[in-house]
Amino acid sequence: MVYNSQYPLTSNGVSLDHISSITGVTRLLSTHSKVKARVYGDIGSEVPSGFIVSVLGNEDSKFETKYPNTIHQGVDDIQNISFDRLPSSGTFKLNYNGQDTISMDHESSNTDIQNNLNTLNGLSEVIVTGNFVSGFVVSFIGTDGQKPHKLLTVSENAFLEGINSVEINITKKDQGEPPFVDMEMIAQETGPIHANTNTLTEIETPVSGIDSATNIEDARLGRNIESDSELKIRRLELLQRRGTATIEGIRNMVLSVQDVIQAIIVENSTFHIDEGGRPPKSFEIFVVGGSDQEIANSIFMSKPAGIETVGDISMSVIDSQGAIHTIKFSRVLEKDIFIEVRIKGNSDPSEGNIYPSNGDYLVEESLLSFLRGFKIGQDIIVNLMYSPINTVPGITGVDILMGLSPNPISSDNIAISGSEIARFDSSRIEVVS
C-alpha cells in the first residue's frame, strides 16, 4: 500500500490527492443542490436565514435559506381580451368560474364589461380598460387582487364583421400572486438532492407571518465528492490537454470553476471576421453556471498571450504585476422547452403489464433523467425520448408534442444552435394518460 501510494494510477484517497496536486489537479468537492423558492405570507414579514422547507414524504430533501429577506406586495391577475377583427353586429358572453355574464353587444364599452363581471359571485373590484379595436384589459384588483384567478372564457360568441365571424382570444398577461418573496434555498446535505417544481412545500421551521412555500422550478442538482476513479480519469485528460494554451486546456480550466456545468469554445483562427462577428485570431467561450469573476480568472490564467477574448460579458482581471486585463465570455442562451406526453396505458392484466397508478409521475421522472444530460448545441430529437418513457411498464402507445411555448402542437424536432442549450423542467412537462 505504501509503494502503490506513490503513483497516480495505484494510489487512493489522500495519497491520490497529494499525487494529483503535484500537477495542479485537485479533487472536485461535493456541492449543494440549489432551488428558487417562493415564500408566501404577510407583507413585511421577514423570512429568516435558516428557514427550512422539505419535500413532502422525503425527509432527506431539506432546503434552507442562507440570507434573510422580506415578503413584499403580491401581483394582481391581469388578462387580455382580443378580437381578430372589429365586430359590427352580434353579442358575446364571458364566463368566470362557471358563471356567465349577460349578453353584451358590439357597442358595449369597457365600463359595461366591467360592471357585468362585477355582478358575478366572487368578483367586486374588477377594472376593465380598452375597446374592441385595441382589445380589453381585465385587471383583478382590490379585494380581487393579489391572488390567482382562472382564465376567463367565452361562453357565447355571435359576433360578426359583415358576414365573417369574429374570433375572441383571452390570454393571461400577469398571473395573480399573494404577497411573496423569491429566495434561493440550498440543500442541507451535499449531492444531487431532488426537488421537482411545486414539491418543496413542507415548512420545517414555522415562522409567524409566513403561510406557505413552494419551489417555482426544479432544483439545480449538486454533486457528490469526486471519486478516486473519476479523479484519475480527469487528471489524465487534463494532463493530455493542458501544458499549452490550447482550446481544450482553456475549456477544462473553465470547467474546473465551481458550479460551472458546461462550456464550449468557438475559435476564429483566420485573419478575417467570422460569421459570428468574432475578430481575427480570437475565441469566444460559452458557459453555463459558475461565477462571472471566477470564470474570467480561469480564462486569463489559461489563454494564450496576445489573443483576444470575445463575448457579451466583460470582466476585469488583475495580473501579478498589477495590470488590469479585460476578459470577455458569453452565457449560453437557455431555451425553455415545453413537452406534452400522451400515454395509452394497459389496464387489462390478461394483456400483459398494467400501467401503474403512478405511471404519469414515473414517465415524467424517467424523461427528466434523460433530458438532464443534454449538452450545449444538442438538438432535441423526438425519437430519442421514446426509450426512457418506455421503461415504465404497461405503455401501449406514446405521442410526444414539443415546442417553445405552452400547449405545444408539433411533434417536430427542435434545432438548438451552438450557443444555446435546451432547458427542461417538470413544470413544463405534462403527462396525460
C-alpha positions as semicolon CSV with decimal commas, in nm:
position;residue;x (nm);y (nm);z (nm)
1;M;0,000;0,000;0,000
2;V;0,285;0,239;0,081
3;Y;0,452;0,157;-0,250
4;N;0,130;0,200;-0,452
5;S;0,053;0,531;-0,280
6;Q;0,343;0,694;-0,463
7;Y;0,188;0,656;-0,811
8;P;-0,120;0,826;-0,958
9;L;-0,277;0,516;-1,110
10;T;-0,244;0,299;-0,799
11;S;-0,287;0,546;-0,513
12;N;-0,616;0,612;-0,339
13;G;-0,776;0,862;-0,103
14;V;-0,550;1,126;0,050
15;S;-0,243;0,981;-0,123
16;L;-0,412;1,031;-0,460
17;D;-0,497;1,391;-0,362
18;H;-0,130;1,459;-0,283
19;I;-0,002;1,298;-0,604
20;S;-0,260;1,483;-0,819
21;S;-0,178;1,819;-0,660
22;I;0,178;1,797;-0,795
23;T;0,034;1,856;-1,143
24;G;-0,218;2,113;-1,020
25;V;-0,520;1,884;-1,020
26;T;-0,742;1,887;-0,711
27;R;-1,036;1,664;-0,629
28;L;-1,376;1,818;-0,704
29;L;-1,558;1,862;-0,376
30;S;-1,923;1,780;-0,322
31;T;-2,167;2,065;-0,386
32;H;-2,515;2,151;-0,263
33;S;-2,829;2,141;-0,473
34;K;-2,996;2,480;-0,505
35;V;-3,353;2,584;-0,581
36;K;-3,555;2,902;-0,637
37;A;-3,828;2,904;-0,373
38;R;-4,131;3,130;-0,335
39;V;-4,242;3,204;0,021
40;Y;-4,592;3,343;0,088
41;G;-4,714;3,536;0,391
42;D;-4,795;3,876;0,533
43;I;-4,642;4,184;0,369
44;G;-4,338;4,295;0,568
45;S;-4,281;3,962;0,742
46;E;-3,918;3,851;0,743
47;V;-3,810;3,512;0,615
48;P;-3,503;3,446;0,833
49;S;-3,181;3,273;0,740
50;G;-3,203;2,907;0,832
51;F;-3,571;2,884;0,726
52;I;-3,613;2,517;0,629
53;V;-3,858;2,361;0,383
54;S;-3,869;1,995;0,278
55;V;-4,028;1,781;0,008
56;L;-4,346;1,608;0,126
57;G;-4,270;1,245;0,206
58;N;-3,893;1,285;0,165
59;E;-3,714;1,386;0,483
60;D;-3,378;1,381;0,303
61;S;-3,481;1,666;0,070
62;K;-3,447;1,962;0,305
63;F;-3,352;2,307;0,178
64;E;-3,276;2,619;0,382
65;T;-3,225;2,991;0,326
66;K;-2,879;3,139;0,380
67;Y;-2,983;3,505;0,393
68;P;-3,297;3,676;0,529
69;N;-3,550;3,851;0,307
70;T;-3,882;4,030;0,342
71;I;-4,220;3,939;0,192
72;H;-4,337;4,212;-0,045
73;Q;-4,663;4,302;-0,214
74;G;-4,824;4,041;-0,437
75;V;-4,921;4,061;-0,803
76;D;-5,266;4,141;-0,945
77;D;-5,407;3,899;-1,202
78;I;-5,440;4,069;-1,543
79;Q;-5,600;3,916;-1,853
80;N;-5,628;4,039;-2,212
81;I;-5,930;4,001;-2,440
82;S;-5,853;4,048;-2,810
83;F;-6,050;4,023;-3,136
84;D;-5,912;3,918;-3,472
85;R;-6,143;4,169;-3,645
86;L;-6,372;4,453;-3,539
87;P;-6,727;4,321;-3,479
88;S;-7,011;4,510;-3,648
89;S;-7,300;4,302;-3,509
90;G;-7,383;4,026;-3,267
91;T;-7,331;3,956;-2,896
92;F;-7,095;3,768;-2,668
93;K;-7,082;3,641;-2,308
94;L;-6,790;3,595;-2,071
95;N;-6,770;3,315;-1,815
96;Y;-6,590;3,335;-1,480
97;N;-6,565;3,024;-1,266
98;G;-6,877;2,869;-1,420
99;Q;-7,087;3,188;-1,419
100;D;-7,198;3,367;-1,735
101;T;-7,234;3,742;-1,776
102;I;-7,537;3,874;-1,956
103;S;-7,508;3,910;-2,333
104;M;-7,304;4,213;-2,444
105;D;-7,319;4,356;-2,793
106;H;-7,057;4,501;-3,027
107;E;-7,119;4,852;-2,893
108;S;-7,051;4,761;-2,529
109;S;-6,795;4,980;-2,356
110;N;-6,520;4,876;-2,118
111;T;-6,742;5,001;-1,833
112;D;-7,027;4,773;-1,947
113;I;-6,798;4,470;-1,943
114;Q;-6,655;4,577;-1,607
115;N;-6,997;4,616;-1,444
116;N;-7,119;4,282;-1,579
117;L;-6,814;4,098;-1,446
118;N;-6,851;4,259;-1,103
119;T;-7,208;4,124;-1,070
120;L;-7,071;3,767;-1,066
121;N;-7,013;3,584;-0,738
122;G;-6,657;3,626;-0,612
123;L;-6,591;3,947;-0,804
124;S;-6,643;4,308;-0,699
125;E;-6,344;4,525;-0,791
126;V;-6,255;4,419;-1,145
127;I;-6,133;4,706;-1,364
128;V;-6,168;4,682;-1,745
129;T;-5,994;4,922;-1,985
130;G;-5,961;4,936;-2,365
131;N;-6,203;4,884;-2,651
132;F;-6,283;4,647;-2,936
133;V;-6,007;4,794;-3,153
134;S;-5,714;4,765;-2,911
135;G;-5,867;4,486;-2,703
136;F;-5,980;4,491;-2,341
137;V;-5,755;4,458;-2,036
138;V;-5,920;4,297;-1,732
139;S;-5,745;4,375;-1,401
140;F;-5,840;4,195;-1,081
141;I;-5,754;4,449;-0,809
142;G;-5,853;4,545;-0,453
143;T;-6,026;4,258;-0,275
144;D;-5,999;4,058;-0,600
145;G;-5,628;4,138;-0,633
146;Q;-5,304;3,970;-0,529
147;K;-5,432;3,619;-0,593
148;P;-5,460;3,392;-0,897
149;H;-5,781;3,382;-1,100
150;K;-5,892;3,126;-1,354
151;L;-5,874;3,243;-1,712
152;L;-6,198;3,399;-1,834
153;T;-6,365;3,204;-2,111
154;V;-6,609;3,293;-2,389
155;S;-6,937;3,109;-2,331
156;E;-7,117;3,271;-2,625
157;N;-6,978;3,436;-2,939
158;A;-7,218;3,557;-3,207
159;F;-7,000;3,846;-3,324
160;L;-6,979;3,917;-3,695
161;E;-6,790;4,158;-3,916
162;G;-7,029;4,177;-4,206
163;I;-7,075;3,808;-4,282
164;N;-6,745;3,699;-4,128
165;S;-6,725;3,550;-3,779
166;V;-6,504;3,720;-3,521
167;E;-6,258;3,516;-3,315
168;I;-6,212;3,611;-2,948
169;N;-5,889;3,525;-2,765
170;I;-5,831;3,555;-2,390
171;T;-5,478;3,533;-2,253
172;K;-5,301;3,591;-1,922
173;K;-5,078;3,896;-1,901
174;D;-4,987;3,853;-1,533
175;Q;-5,058;3,560;-1,303
176;G;-5,201;3,679;-0,972
177;E;-4,990;3,603;-0,664
178;P;-5,047;3,669;-0,292
179;P;-4,771;3,861;-0,107
180;F;-4,448;3,666;-0,154
181;V;-4,071;3,678;-0,187
182;D;-3,847;3,468;-0,413
183;M;-3,537;3,330;-0,242
184;E;-3,258;3,089;-0,321
185;M;-3,255;2,788;-0,093
186;I;-2,968;2,544;-0,054
187;A;-2,994;2,175;0,034
188;Q;-2,874;2,093;0,384
189;E;-2,686;1,789;0,254
190;T;-2,446;1,784;-0,039
191;G;-2,500;1,580;-0,351
192;P;-2,788;1,554;-0,603
193;I;-3,090;1,634;-0,381
194;H;-3,404;1,635;-0,597
195;A;-3,698;1,875;-0,562
196;N;-3,925;1,894;-0,864
197;T;-4,136;2,204;-0,921
198;N;-4,402;2,267;-0,653
199;T;-4,288;1,976;-0,431
200;L;-4,090;2,177;-0,174
201;T;-4,390;2,260;0,044
202;E;-4,337;2,129;0,400
203;I;-4,225;2,409;0,635
204;E;-3,992;2,257;0,896
205;T;-3,931;2,581;1,089
206;P;-4,264;2,768;1,129
207;V;-4,230;3,148;1,145
208;S;-4,502;3,397;1,236
209;G;-4,630;3,579;0,928
210;I;-4,525;3,303;0,686
211;D;-4,811;3,097;0,542
212;S;-4,665;2,862;0,282
213;A;-4,376;2,795;0,047
214;T;-4,304;2,613;-0,275
215;N;-4,034;2,591;-0,542
216;I;-4,113;2,751;-0,877
217;E;-3,860;2,543;-1,070
218;D;-3,675;2,213;-1,036
219;A;-3,375;2,208;-0,806
220;R;-3,036;2,256;-0,972
221;L;-2,864;1,939;-0,866
222;G;-2,538;1,935;-0,673
223;R;-2,278;1,661;-0,697
224;N;-2,112;1,409;-0,472
225;I;-1,741;1,438;-0,397
226;E;-1,532;1,320;-0,691
227;S;-1,444;0,953;-0,655
228;D;-1,091;0,817;-0,690
229;S;-1,168;0,667;-1,032
230;E;-1,325;0,994;-1,156
231;L;-1,027;1,194;-1,032
232;K;-0,780;0,961;-1,203
233;I;-0,961;0,987;-1,536
234;R;-0,994;1,366;-1,514
235;R;-0,628;1,404;-1,417
236;L;-0,516;1,211;-1,725
237;E;-0,747;1,416;-1,950
238;L;-0,617;1,743;-1,806
239;L;-0,255;1,638;-1,849
240;Q;-0,321;1,543;-2,210
241;R;-0,491;1,874;-2,286
242;R;-0,302;2,108;-2,060
243;G;0,054;2,237;-2,075
244;T;-0,009;2,483;-2,355
245;A;-0,286;2,734;-2,403
246;T;-0,497;2,503;-2,618
247;I;-0,871;2,515;-2,670
248;E;-0,911;2,200;-2,459
249;G;-0,683;2,341;-2,189
250;I;-0,884;2,664;-2,161
251;R;-1,213;2,475;-2,162
252;N;-1,101;2,240;-1,887
253;M;-0,982;2,529;-1,673
254;V;-1,327;2,686;-1,703
255;L;-1,497;2,354;-1,629
256;S;-1,296;2,331;-1,306
257;V;-1,464;2,651;-1,176
258;Q;-1,716;2,576;-0,904
259;D;-2,079;2,543;-1,025
260;V;-1,981;2,555;-1,395
261;I;-2,192;2,287;-1,562
262;Q;-2,093;2,309;-1,928
263;A;-1,865;2,514;-2,153
264;I;-1,774;2,523;-2,522
265;I;-1,524;2,737;-2,715
266;V;-1,563;2,879;-3,065
267;E;-1,229;2,981;-3,216
268;N;-1,162;3,216;-3,507
269;S;-0,816;3,119;-3,628
270;T;-0,847;3,311;-3,956
271;F;-0,737;3,664;-4,046
272;H;-1,097;3,768;-4,114
273;I;-1,406;3,841;-3,903
274;D;-1,604;3,518;-3,883
275;E;-1,979;3,469;-3,929
276;G;-2,035;3,520;-3,556
277;G;-1,871;3,865;-3,564
278;R;-1,556;3,746;-3,386
279;P;-1,241;3,936;-3,490
280;P;-0,937;3,758;-3,638
281;K;-0,732;3,542;-3,401
282;S;-0,983;3,539;-3,119
283;F;-1,205;3,296;-2,933
284;E;-1,542;3,307;-2,755
285;I;-1,631;3,071;-2,471
286;F;-1,995;2,997;-2,388
287;V;-2,057;2,894;-2,027
288;V;-2,342;2,751;-1,819
289;G;-2,324;2,818;-1,443
290;G;-2,045;2,950;-1,223
291;S;-1,934;3,293;-1,102
292;D;-1,856;3,556;-1,368
293;Q;-1,537;3,665;-1,193
294;E;-1,407;3,313;-1,133
295;I;-1,474;3,222;-1,496
296;A;-1,284;3,531;-1,616
297;N;-0,993;3,446;-1,384
298;S;-0,972;3,091;-1,519
299;I;-0,977;3,215;-1,882
300;F;-0,698;3,466;-1,810
301;M;-0,481;3,203;-1,641
302;S;-0,507;2,966;-1,939
303;K;-0,543;3,174;-2,255
304;P;-0,253;3,249;-2,492
305;A;-0,085;3,589;-2,456
306;G;-0,198;3,844;-2,713
307;I;-0,511;3,655;-2,817
308;E;-0,839;3,844;-2,786
309;T;-1,137;3,710;-2,595
310;V;-1,489;3,780;-2,721
311;G;-1,829;3,775;-2,552
312;D;-2,127;3,956;-2,407
313;I;-1,987;3,960;-2,054
314;S;-1,680;4,171;-1,976
315;M;-1,479;4,130;-1,653
316;S;-1,156;4,283;-1,524
317;V;-0,869;4,062;-1,409
318;I;-0,556;4,195;-1,232
319;D;-0,231;4,014;-1,307
320;S;0,070;3,967;-1,076
321;Q;0,219;4,296;-1,199
322;G;-0,092;4,494;-1,108
323;A;-0,202;4,544;-1,470
324;I;-0,574;4,522;-1,548
325;H;-0,691;4,295;-1,830
326;T;-1,039;4,277;-1,983
327;I;-1,163;3,922;-2,027
328;K;-1,481;3,851;-2,221
329;F;-1,704;3,546;-2,249
330;S;-2,072;3,469;-2,315
331;R;-2,351;3,296;-2,135
332;V;-2,530;3,018;-2,318
333;L;-2,884;3,113;-2,418
334;E;-3,121;2,882;-2,234
335;K;-3,430;2,785;-2,432
336;D;-3,728;2,666;-2,228
337;I;-3,880;2,353;-2,381
338;F;-4,245;2,257;-2,329
339;I;-4,337;1,891;-2,369
340;E;-4,670;1,709;-2,368
341;V;-4,662;1,329;-2,348
342;R;-4,983;1,143;-2,427
343;I;-4,980;0,789;-2,290
344;K;-5,200;0,492;-2,373
345;G;-5,174;0,252;-2,082
346;N;-5,286;-0,107;-2,046
347;S;-5,542;-0,172;-1,771
348;D;-5,622;-0,536;-1,858
349;P;-5,399;-0,791;-1,673
350;S;-5,475;-1,052;-1,936
351;E;-5,295;-0,841;-2,196
352;G;-4,964;-0,806;-2,011
353;N;-4,815;-0,547;-1,777
354;I;-5,056;-0,296;-1,626
355;Y;-4,984;0,075;-1,644
356;P;-4,923;0,167;-1,276
357;S;-5,138;0,414;-1,082
358;N;-4,836;0,649;-1,055
359;G;-4,739;0,587;-1,416
360;D;-4,768;0,953;-1,519
361;Y;-4,518;1,051;-1,247
362;L;-4,282;0,767;-1,346
363;V;-4,294;0,877;-1,711
364;E;-4,212;1,236;-1,613
365;E;-3,921;1,127;-1,390
366;S;-3,770;0,890;-1,648
367;L;-3,795;1,158;-1,916
368;L;-3,640;1,425;-1,691
369;S;-3,349;1,197;-1,601
370;F;-3,277;1,152;-1,970
371;L;-3,317;1,520;-2,062
372;R;-3,086;1,647;-1,786
373;G;-2,793;1,509;-1,983
374;F;-2,843;1,735;-2,286
375;K;-2,537;1,936;-2,394
376;I;-2,485;2,282;-2,538
377;G;-2,595;2,287;-2,902
378;Q;-2,762;1,945;-2,883
379;D;-3,078;1,925;-3,092
380;I;-3,390;1,775;-2,939
381;I;-3,477;1,462;-3,133
382;V;-3,825;1,331;-3,056
383;N;-3,741;0,968;-3,133
384;L;-3,475;0,962;-2,860
385;M;-3,740;1,027;-2,594
386;Y;-3,935;0,707;-2,652
387;S;-3,671;0,484;-2,493
388;P;-3,674;0,637;-2,142
389;I;-4,055;0,668;-2,149
390;N;-4,098;0,301;-2,242
391;T;-3,906;0,189;-1,933
392;V;-4,237;0,240;-1,749
393;P;-4,441;-0,083;-1,770
394;G;-4,784;-0,113;-1,929
395;I;-4,744;0,151;-2,200
396;T;-4,912;0,058;-2,528
397;G;-4,882;0,390;-2,710
398;V;-4,693;0,720;-2,685
399;D;-4,740;1,055;-2,858
400;I;-4,495;1,340;-2,789
401;L;-4,555;1,707;-2,865
402;M;-4,285;1,972;-2,817
403;G;-4,247;2,344;-2,856
404;L;-4,101;2,669;-2,724
405;S;-4,430;2,784;-2,571
406;P;-4,706;2,626;-2,360
407;N;-4,954;2,382;-2,516
408;P;-4,723;2,254;-2,792
409;I;-4,892;2,120;-3,105
410;S;-4,597;1,983;-3,304
411;S;-4,405;1,656;-3,289
412;D;-4,116;1,802;-3,491
413;N;-3,758;1,803;-3,367
414;I;-3,627;2,130;-3,220
415;A;-3,296;2,268;-3,351
416;I;-3,058;2,412;-3,091
417;S;-2,773;2,635;-3,210
418;G;-2,414;2,606;-3,092
419;S;-2,460;2,892;-2,842
420;E;-2,788;2,760;-2,696
421;I;-2,890;2,486;-2,459
422;A;-3,232;2,330;-2,409
423;R;-3,370;2,377;-2,059
424;F;-3,614;2,124;-1,916
425;D;-3,825;2,145;-1,601
426;S;-4,102;1,931;-1,455
427;S;-4,333;2,237;-1,462
428;R;-4,306;2,236;-1,842
429;I;-4,367;1,862;-1,888
430;E;-4,727;1,742;-1,894
431;V;-4,809;1,373;-1,899
432;V;-5,165;1,278;-1,998
433;S;-5,292;0,922;-1,979
